[in-house]
Amino acid sequence: AENPKVALLFTDIVMPVMNGRKLAEEAVARMPLLKVIFTTGFTRNAVVHNGVLDHDVHFLAKPFTIEQLAAKLRDVLGTTQVAAD
């Protein structure tokens, strides 16, 4: 069942069983308006170069600060209501 309160999926790229890209594909298939942010300890260039992610996805490299996370959430969700505290 679709939950309209779910607006965003924040997922690591590298996970056991199912990688983050596959998780995002399945989640977006069920909830087409879902926004996705990927994270990993690898650089964006490394994951794009190796074909793990497309160049135009939302990405936040680890480690990140709470301020960087809040800024990325504001960017992706299009709101200024995401606070860093």
N, C-alpha and C positions, 0 to 999 in steps of 0.2 A: 504494500500500500504506500502511496506517495504521501510524504509529510511536507506540506508547504512551508513549515517553519525551518526546514533545513535549507540553508542558502549556500553553504560552502563546504567543500571537502578539502582538508589539509592533510596531505599524505606524504610519507617518505617514498622515494622511488624504489629503494632496495628493501624488500621484505620477504620473509619466507612464504612459500606456497604461491602467492600471487603478488606480482610487482605492482607498484603504485600506478603505473600507466594502465594496466589491465583493470585494476580496481576503479580507476577514474572512468574508463570506457564503459564499464558495466553500470556504474552509478549514474552517469550522464544518460545512458540509454533508458534508465528508469525515471530519471528526473532531468529532463532536457534543459531546464533553467539553472541547474546546479553549476556554481562556479568552482574551479579547482585551483589549488596552489600546491605545487610539488616542492619537496625539500630533499636534500641529501648532503652528505659530507663531501661529495665530489663537486668539482666546478661545473658551472653551466656549460662551458665549452666542452668539457669531457663528456657530459651526458648527451649533448646535442650531436657532437662529432661521432659518437658511437651509436647513434640512432635510437637511443633510449627515449629521448623526448624531441618533439618538434621545436624549432627556434622561437615560435610565437606563444608558447605556454607561459603561465605565471609560475615563477620559480623564486625560491628564497634559499640561498646557500647557508649551510650550517658552518660554524655556529652563528647565530643571529641574536640580536638584543631584542628585548620586549618592544623597544621603540621601532626597530626595523620591522618586526612582525606587525605592529599596529599600523605602520605606514603601508605595508603591503596589503593588509586587510582593507584599509581605506581605499587604496587604489583599485583593488579587485571588486569590492562591494559597492564602490561609488558613494561612500558616505563619510561624513566627518564625525559621525557618532561613535566610531571605534576609538576607545581611549587606551592609552598605554599604561594606565594604573588601575 
